[in-house]
């Protein structure tokens, strides 16, 4: 990977110029000498406040955990349904 490394402060300031001051991404990228792709990546990374990023991350973890639990409970339910059907058939 070649190219310059920019500090987080530089990236945050570049994002602020787009979000707060309304500069166009293409113009700002050309003026700063960075690619538009890099600027969009920085906007993803630094455009959201840290507290909101942390909250979003914790919500995503909770969703992941709940999906896993739902999958387990659904499997258990299906097994119990099959067992109930089996024993109902056997008792006839």
Secondary structure, 3 states (H helix, E strand, C coil): CCCCCCCHHHHHHHHHHHHCCCCCHHHHHHHHCCCHHHHHHHHHHHCCCHHHHHHHHHHHHHHHHHHHHHHHHHHHHHHHHHHHHHHHHHCC
